[in-house]
Amino acid sequence: MLDINLLRKDLPTVVERLKARKIDFDTERFNALESHRKAVQTETETLQARRNALAKQIGMLKSKGEDACAVMAESQGIPARLKELEDDLAAVQQQLNDMLMSIPNLPHDSVPVGKDSDENIEVRRWIPGDPSTHARADGNPAGLGFAPRDHVALGEPLGLDFDLAARLSGARFSFMRGPIARLHRALAQFMLDLQTTEHGYTECYTPYIVNGSTLYGTGQLPKFKDDMFAVVKGGEDDSPITDGQGKPAGAVAREDQYLISTSEITLTSAVRETIVPAGGLPIRLTAHTPCFRSEAGSGGRDTRGMIRQHQFDKVEMVQIVEPDKSYEALEQMTGHAEAVLQRLGLPYRVMLLCTGDMGFGSAKTYDLEVWLPAQDTWREISSVSNCEAFQARRMQARVRNAQNKTEFVHTLNGSGLAVGRALVAVLENYQQADGSVVVPDVLRPYMGGIEVIKP
């Protein structure tokens, strides 16, 4: 959420920066709400001052034995009006809050202005081995020497079963058995081990179901409600909750609950409504979880295979840092994601996203795109973002600084990596002409020393 004081002090600049994100901010509505808020607050303060003055006047009249009835009558009418103003102020502030909740983060000055992914900027690319022998004239990885199969054709003989998954759950799910299931698990374990033992992240196990308040805090709600899987509708919970003395406490309110779309939600929310003590940052957290997305906005893209599914696994990285350290942390986290791809020997490139392609809460994002031979193109496998104070302001997450004052933390998140897409990349880049797949060196200890998996 943006700082409302920024809109109050420099609305034209905010409007201009939002235009770079293809957002037309409703200045007329904002100004009308602000005018209403100011009018209500002014009348409230005037009435409160009048109430205090009348109280003194009543006291003086009574002390002199004079008639105070007229003054008391005026004073008695003030509380009702103050209550009306209180309700009016709460309503207008809620409207302002709802308006702020729907506005994306402002792009950092270093983010290129652009309409969509075609205007993202390549920062660097990495191809294993000698680029002169492993790259084509266009800089893309050289071919395998035979017509590559895609991951579906490769995976099905190895235990990847989309038909069974469709019968069990519907489209965009996968079922794995045997060597490919083990390879999938090996990838996740390798990623966790790398992030925890070499990059300083603390491994976490988190809930897979969260309440609506948590999703508002990290920015998934209200904007991306259609992409979330709701599992429990809010209402009254009649579970046998007691009042502490063994007596039923009665029905209690219950929030809507949702399956997580990423463990960024739970990891970042570890500092929700807290004040981190001075010296308590940075906090680095990682978790391997399933992720659930309805893909409501995918428009039917990538329906074949594992690229875009309703359920997929991801190893997530989150950092919570001091405000002046977040862009240093962004570069560091991008390197942590790159390290996974380099250890796996997978060609990739780093893309700086333009304003038209950034996520809702991000101020600056790098995407890592891995090479898929069968598609002869690069596909996203990680996205690393600095959200600055955008999520922290929604979550009320602060840190006590060296001056003993509190300020909002900065939050960053990134995939380290998407496990299913990493599996796709390994299958396609390590395939052999006979349909077998070489196991990357770093994964062999997790595979019991197996060097090749075969149909």
C-alpha positions as CSV (number, residue, x, y, z in Angstrom):
1,M,0.0,0.0,0.0
2,L,1.3,3.5,-0.9
3,D,1.8,6.1,1.8
4,I,-1.3,8.3,1.7
5,N,0.9,11.2,2.8
6,L,2.8,10.9,-0.4
7,L,-0.5,11.3,-2.3
8,R,-1.4,14.3,-0.2
9,K,1.9,16.0,-0.7
10,D,2.8,15.2,-4.3
11,L,-0.2,13.7,-6.1
12,P,0.9,14.8,-9.6
13,T,4.1,12.8,-9.3
14,V,2.3,9.7,-8.0
15,V,-0.2,10.0,-10.9
16,E,2.6,10.2,-13.4
17,R,4.5,7.3,-12.0
18,L,1.4,5.2,-12.0
19,K,0.7,6.0,-15.7
20,A,4.0,4.3,-16.4
21,R,2.3,1.2,-15.0
22,K,-0.8,1.7,-17.2
23,I,-2.8,2.8,-14.2
24,D,-5.1,5.9,-14.5
25,F,-5.5,7.1,-10.9
26,D,-8.9,8.6,-10.1
27,T,-7.7,12.0,-8.9
28,E,-11.2,13.4,-8.9
29,R,-12.5,10.8,-6.5
30,F,-9.4,11.0,-4.3
31,N,-9.6,14.7,-4.0
32,A,-13.4,14.5,-3.2
33,L,-12.7,12.0,-0.5
34,E,-9.9,14.0,0.9
35,S,-12.0,17.2,0.9
36,H,-14.8,15.3,2.7
37,R,-12.3,13.9,5.3
38,K,-10.9,17.4,6.0
39,A,-14.4,18.9,6.4
40,V,-15.4,16.2,8.8
41,Q,-12.2,16.5,10.9
42,T,-12.5,20.3,10.9
43,E,-16.1,20.2,12.2
44,T,-15.1,17.5,14.7
45,E,-12.3,19.6,16.1
46,T,-14.6,22.7,16.2
47,L,-17.3,20.8,18.0
48,Q,-14.8,19.3,20.5
49,A,-13.5,22.8,21.3
50,R,-17.0,24.1,21.6
51,R,-17.9,21.3,24.0
52,N,-15.0,22.1,26.2
53,A,-15.8,25.8,26.2
54,L,-19.4,25.1,27.1
55,A,-18.4,22.8,29.9
56,K,-16.3,25.6,31.4
57,Q,-19.1,28.1,30.8
58,I,-21.6,25.8,32.6
59,G,-19.3,25.5,35.5
60,M,-18.9,29.3,35.8
61,L,-22.6,29.9,35.6
62,K,-23.4,27.3,38.2
63,S,-20.7,28.7,40.5
64,K,-22.3,32.1,40.4
65,G,-25.8,30.7,40.8
66,E,-26.9,31.8,37.4
67,D,-29.2,29.9,35.0
68,A,-27.2,27.5,32.8
69,C,-30.1,25.7,31.1
70,A,-29.6,27.3,27.6
71,V,-25.9,26.5,27.6
72,M,-26.5,22.9,28.9
73,A,-29.1,22.4,26.1
74,E,-26.6,23.3,23.5
75,S,-23.9,21.1,25.2
76,Q,-26.3,18.1,25.3
77,G,-26.7,18.2,21.6
78,I,-23.0,17.9,20.8
79,P,-22.3,14.2,21.6
80,A,-24.9,13.0,19.1
81,R,-23.4,15.1,16.3
82,L,-19.9,14.0,17.3
83,K,-21.0,10.4,17.0
84,E,-22.4,11.1,13.5
85,L,-19.1,12.7,12.5
86,E,-17.1,9.8,13.9
87,D,-19.1,7.4,11.8
88,D,-18.8,9.6,8.8
89,L,-15.0,9.9,9.2
90,A,-14.7,6.1,9.6
91,A,-16.7,5.6,6.4
92,V,-14.6,8.1,4.3
93,Q,-11.3,6.7,5.7
94,Q,-12.5,3.2,4.8
95,Q,-13.1,4.4,1.2
96,L,-9.7,6.0,1.1
97,N,-8.2,2.7,2.4
98,D,-10.1,0.6,-0.1
99,M,-8.8,3.0,-2.8
100,L,-5.2,2.6,-1.7
101,M,-5.5,-1.2,-1.5
102,S,-6.3,-1.3,-5.2
103,I,-3.3,0.8,-6.3
104,P,0.0,-1.0,-7.3
105,N,3.4,0.0,-6.0
106,L,5.3,2.8,-7.7
107,P,8.2,1.7,-9.9
108,H,11.7,2.4,-8.9
109,D,13.5,5.1,-10.9
110,S,15.8,2.4,-12.5
111,V,12.9,0.5,-13.9
112,P,12.5,1.0,-17.7
113,V,9.1,2.3,-18.9
114,G,7.4,-0.1,-21.2
115,K,4.0,-1.6,-22.2
116,D,4.6,-5.3,-21.8
117,S,7.1,-8.1,-21.7
118,D,8.4,-7.2,-25.2
119,E,10.0,-4.2,-23.6
120,N,11.8,-5.9,-20.8
121,I,15.6,-5.5,-20.8
122,E,18.1,-8.4,-20.9
123,V,20.7,-7.8,-18.2
124,R,22.9,-10.9,-18.8
125,R,22.7,-14.5,-19.9
126,W,24.7,-17.6,-18.8
127,I,25.4,-20.6,-20.9
128,P,27.4,-23.5,-19.4
129,G,30.7,-24.3,-21.0
130,D,32.6,-22.3,-23.6
131,P,30.1,-19.8,-25.1
132,S,31.9,-20.0,-28.4
133,T,31.1,-23.7,-28.7
134,H,27.8,-23.8,-26.8
135,A,26.0,-20.8,-28.3
136,R,24.5,-20.0,-31.7
137,A,25.1,-16.8,-33.6
138,D,22.0,-15.3,-31.9
139,G,23.5,-16.0,-28.5
140,N,21.1,-18.8,-27.7
141,P,22.3,-22.2,-26.6
142,A,23.4,-24.5,-29.4
143,G,21.3,-27.5,-30.3
144,L,21.4,-31.0,-28.9
145,G,22.4,-32.6,-32.1
146,F,19.0,-34.3,-32.6
147,A,15.4,-33.2,-32.7
148,P,14.5,-32.5,-29.0
149,R,11.4,-33.9,-27.4
150,D,9.4,-31.7,-25.1
151,H,9.0,-32.5,-21.4
152,V,5.7,-34.2,-21.9
153,A,7.0,-36.7,-24.4
154,L,10.1,-37.3,-22.3
155,G,8.3,-37.4,-19.0
156,E,5.4,-39.7,-19.7
157,P,7.6,-42.8,-20.2
158,L,9.5,-41.8,-17.0
159,G,6.4,-41.7,-14.8
160,L,4.7,-38.4,-15.5
161,D,1.0,-39.0,-15.8
162,F,-1.4,-36.2,-16.9
163,D,-4.3,-38.5,-17.7
164,L,-4.5,-40.0,-14.2
165,A,-4.2,-36.5,-12.7
166,A,-7.0,-35.3,-15.0
167,R,-9.2,-38.1,-13.8
168,L,-8.4,-37.4,-10.2
169,S,-8.6,-33.6,-10.2
170,G,-9.2,-32.1,-13.7
171,A,-7.0,-30.2,-16.1
172,R,-3.7,-28.6,-15.1
173,F,-2.6,-31.1,-12.6
174,S,0.1,-33.8,-12.7
175,F,0.8,-37.2,-11.2
176,M,4.3,-38.5,-10.9
177,R,5.6,-41.9,-10.0
178,G,9.0,-43.6,-9.9
179,P,12.2,-41.9,-11.2
180,I,10.6,-38.7,-12.2
181,A,8.9,-38.3,-8.8
182,R,12.3,-38.8,-7.2
183,L,13.9,-36.3,-9.5
184,H,11.3,-33.8,-8.6
185,R,12.0,-34.3,-4.9
186,A,15.7,-34.2,-5.5
187,L,15.4,-30.8,-7.1
188,A,13.5,-29.3,-4.1
189,Q,15.9,-30.8,-1.6
190,F,18.9,-29.5,-3.5
191,M,17.4,-26.0,-3.7
192,L,16.6,-25.9,0.0
193,D,20.1,-27.2,1.0
194,L,21.8,-24.6,-1.2
195,Q,19.7,-21.7,0.1
196,T,20.1,-22.7,3.8
197,T,23.7,-23.9,3.9
198,E,25.4,-21.4,1.5
199,H,23.1,-18.3,1.4
200,G,22.0,-17.9,5.0
201,Y,18.3,-18.6,4.8
202,T,16.4,-20.2,7.6
203,E,14.2,-23.1,6.5
204,C,10.6,-22.9,7.5
205,Y,7.5,-25.1,7.4
206,T,4.4,-23.0,6.9
207,P,0.6,-23.4,6.7
208,Y,-0.8,-24.0,3.3
209,I,-4.0,-22.3,4.2
210,V,-4.2,-18.7,5.3
211,N,-6.9,-16.2,6.3
212,G,-8.0,-13.2,4.3
213,S,-6.2,-10.7,6.5
214,T,-2.9,-12.4,5.7
215,L,-3.6,-12.1,2.0
216,Y,-4.5,-8.4,2.3
217,G,-1.2,-7.8,4.1
218,T,0.9,-9.2,1.2
219,G,-1.2,-7.8,-1.6
220,Q,-2.9,-10.9,-3.0
221,L,-6.3,-9.5,-1.9
222,P,-8.4,-7.9,-3.1
223,K,-6.9,-7.6,-6.6
224,F,-6.1,-11.3,-7.2
225,K,-9.1,-12.9,-5.4
226,D,-10.1,-14.8,-8.6
227,D,-6.6,-16.4,-8.7
228,M,-7.0,-17.8,-5.2
229,F,-8.6,-21.1,-4.2
230,A,-11.0,-20.4,-1.3
231,V,-11.3,-23.4,1.0
232,V,-13.4,-22.0,3.9
233,K,-16.1,-19.3,3.7
234,G,-16.2,-16.9,6.6
235,G,-19.1,-16.7,9.0
236,E,-19.7,-18.0,12.5
237,D,-17.6,-20.8,13.9
238,D,-19.6,-23.0,16.2
239,S,-16.6,-25.1,17.3
240,P,-16.5,-25.8,21.0
241,I,-14.3,-22.9,22.1
242,T,-14.4,-22.2,25.8
243,D,-14.0,-19.0,27.8
244,G,-11.0,-20.2,29.8
245,Q,-13.1,-21.7,32.5
246,G,-14.5,-24.6,30.5
247,K,-17.7,-22.9,29.6
248,P,-18.7,-22.5,25.9
249,A,-17.9,-19.1,24.7
250,G,-20.5,-19.2,21.9
251,A,-20.1,-18.6,18.2
252,V,-17.2,-16.5,17.0
253,A,-16.5,-14.7,13.7
254,R,-14.4,-16.7,11.2
255,E,-12.5,-15.2,8.2
256,D,-12.5,-16.6,4.7
257,Q,-9.5,-18.9,4.2
258,Y,-7.5,-19.7,1.1
259,L,-4.9,-22.1,-0.2
260,I,-1.6,-20.2,-0.6
261,S,-0.5,-19.3,-4.1
262,T,3.1,-19.0,-2.9
263,S,4.9,-19.3,0.5
264,E,5.9,-15.6,0.0
265,I,2.6,-15.0,1.7
266,T,3.4,-16.9,4.9
267,L,7.1,-16.2,5.1
268,T,6.7,-12.4,4.6
269,S,3.8,-12.4,7.1
270,A,6.1,-13.7,9.8
271,V,6.7,-10.1,10.7
272,R,3.1,-9.0,10.3
273,E,2.1,-6.6,13.1
274,T,5.5,-6.7,14.8
275,I,8.3,-4.3,15.5
276,V,11.6,-6.0,14.8
277,P,14.2,-4.9,17.5
278,A,17.2,-2.8,16.5
279,G,19.8,-5.1,14.9
280,G,17.3,-7.8,14.2
281,L,17.6,-7.4,10.4
282,P,18.1,-8.8,7.9
283,I,15.8,-11.8,8.2
284,R,16.2,-14.5,5.5
285,L,13.6,-17.2,5.2
286,T,13.0,-20.1,2.8
287,A,10.4,-22.8,2.4
288,H,9.4,-25.6,0.1
289,T,5.6,-25.7,-0.3
290,P,3.0,-26.6,-2.8
291,C,1.4,-23.5,-4.4
292,F,-2.2,-23.3,-5.7
293,R,-3.4,-20.9,-8.4
294,S,-6.6,-20.9,-10.4
295,E,-4.8,-19.2,-13.3
296,A,-7.9,-17.2,-13.9
297,G,-6.0,-14.6,-16.0
298,S,-3.9,-17.1,-18.0
299,G,-6.3,-17.0,-21.0
300,G,-5.8,-20.7,-21.7
301,R,-2.1,-20.4,-22.2
302,D,0.3,-23.3,-21.6
303,T,-2.4,-25.9,-21.3
304,R,0.1,-28.7,-22.3
305,G,2.4,-30.1,-19.6
306,M,3.7,-28.6,-16.4
307,I,4.4,-25.0,-17.3
308,R,1.2,-23.5,-15.9
309,Q,-0.6,-25.7,-13.4
310,H,-3.1,-25.2,-10.6
311,Q,-0.8,-27.0,-8.1
312,F,3.0,-26.8,-8.3
313,D,5.9,-26.8,-5.9
314,K,8.3,-23.9,-5.2
315,V,11.2,-23.1,-3.0
316,E,10.7,-19.5,-2.0
317,M,13.2,-17.0,-0.7
318,V,12.1,-14.0,1.4
319,Q,14.2,-11.2,2.9
320,I,13.1,-8.6,5.4
321,V,15.6,-5.8,5.5
322,E,16.3,-2.2,6.6
323,P,15.0,0.3,4.0
324,D,18.4,1.5,2.9
325,K,19.6,-2.1,2.2
326,S,16.8,-3.4,0.0
327,Y,18.3,-2.8,-3.4
328,E,21.6,-4.4,-2.3
329,A,19.5,-7.4,-1.1
330,L,17.6,-7.5,-4.5
331,E,20.9,-8.0,-6.4
332,Q,22.0,-10.6,-3.8
333,M,18.8,-12.6,-4.0
334,T,18.9,-12.6,-7.8
335,G,22.3,-14.1,-7.5
336,H,21.0,-16.7,-5.1
337,A,18.4,-17.8,-7.7
338,E,21.0,-17.8,-10.4
339,A,23.3,-20.1,-8.3
340,V,20.6,-22.8,-8.5
341,L,20.6,-22.7,-12.3
342,Q,24.4,-22.6,-12.6
343,R,24.8,-25.6,-10.3
344,L,22.3,-27.4,-12.4
345,G,24.1,-26.4,-15.6
346,L,21.0,-24.9,-17.1
347,P,21.3,-22.0,-19.6
348,Y,19.4,-18.9,-18.4
349,R,19.1,-15.1,-18.8
350,V,18.3,-12.3,-16.4
351,M,15.6,-9.9,-17.5
352,L,14.8,-6.5,-15.9
353,L,11.0,-6.1,-16.1
354,C,9.6,-2.9,-17.5
355,T,6.8,-0.9,-15.8
356,G,4.1,-2.6,-17.8
357,D,5.1,-6.2,-16.9
358,M,5.8,-5.8,-13.1
359,G,3.8,-7.5,-10.4
360,F,1.3,-5.6,-8.3
361,G,3.4,-5.1,-5.2
362,S,6.8,-4.8,-6.8
363,A,9.0,-1.6,-7.1
364,K,11.6,-3.5,-9.2
365,T,11.7,-7.1,-10.5
366,Y,14.2,-9.4,-12.2
367,D,13.0,-12.5,-14.0
368,L,15.2,-15.4,-14.6
369,E,14.3,-17.3,-17.8
370,V,15.6,-20.8,-18.5
371,W,16.2,-22.2,-22.0
372,L,13.8,-24.9,-23.2
373,P,15.2,-26.7,-26.3
374,A,11.9,-28.2,-27.4
375,Q,10.3,-24.7,-27.5
376,D,13.5,-23.1,-28.7
377,T,12.9,-20.2,-26.4
378,W,13.4,-18.8,-22.9
379,R,10.7,-19.4,-20.2
380,E,10.4,-17.7,-16.7
381,I,11.6,-19.9,-13.9
382,S,12.1,-17.3,-11.1
383,S,10.9,-13.8,-10.3
384,V,12.8,-11.7,-7.7
385,S,11.2,-8.5,-6.5
386,N,11.8,-5.7,-4.1
387,C,8.5,-4.5,-2.7
388,E,10.1,-1.7,-0.6
389,A,7.6,-0.7,2.2
390,F,4.5,-1.6,0.1
391,Q,3.7,-4.9,1.9
392,A,5.1,-3.7,5.3
393,R,2.7,-0.8,5.3
394,R,-0.3,-3.1,4.7
395,M,1.0,-5.6,7.3
396,Q,2.2,-3.0,9.8
397,A,5.7,-4.5,10.0
398,R,8.3,-2.1,11.4
399,V,11.8,-2.1,12.7
400,R,13.3,0.0,15.5
401,N,16.2,1.9,13.9
402,A,19.5,3.2,15.5
403,Q,17.7,6.4,16.5
404,N,15.2,4.3,18.5
405,K,12.4,5.3,16.1
406,T,10.2,2.8,14.2
407,E,10.0,2.7,10.4
408,F,8.5,0.3,7.9
409,V,10.8,-2.6,6.9
410,H,11.4,-3.4,3.2
411,T,10.3,-6.9,2.0
412,L,11.7,-8.9,-0.9
413,N,10.7,-12.2,-2.4
414,G,11.9,-14.6,-5.1
415,S,11.7,-18.1,-6.4
416,G,14.7,-20.2,-5.6
417,L,13.2,-21.9,-7.8
418,A,9.9,-23.1,-9.2
419,V,10.5,-26.9,-8.8
420,G,8.2,-28.1,-11.6
421,R,9.7,-25.7,-14.2
422,A,13.1,-26.7,-13.1
423,L,12.1,-30.3,-13.7
424,V,10.9,-29.3,-17.2
425,A,14.3,-27.6,-17.9
426,V,16.3,-30.6,-16.7
427,L,14.3,-33.0,-18.7
428,E,14.6,-31.0,-21.9
429,N,18.3,-29.9,-21.5
430,Y,19.6,-33.2,-20.3
431,Q,17.7,-35.5,-22.7
432,Q,19.4,-38.0,-24.9
433,A,18.4,-39.3,-28.3
434,D,17.0,-42.5,-26.9
435,G,14.6,-40.7,-24.5
436,S,16.7,-41.2,-21.4
437,V,17.7,-38.2,-19.2
438,V,21.1,-37.6,-17.7
439,V,20.8,-36.6,-14.0
440,P,22.8,-33.4,-13.3
441,D,25.8,-34.0,-11.1
442,V,24.5,-32.0,-8.2
443,L,21.4,-34.0,-8.0
444,R,23.0,-37.5,-8.0
445,P,23.6,-37.6,-4.3
446,Y,19.8,-37.1,-3.8
447,M,19.1,-39.8,-6.4
448,G,21.1,-42.5,-4.7
449,G,23.9,-42.1,-7.2
450,I,21.7,-42.7,-10.3
451,E,23.3,-41.1,-13.3
452,V,20.6,-41.6,-16.0
453,I,16.9,-42.2,-15.7
454,K,15.4,-44.3,-18.5
455,P,11.9,-45.1,-19.7
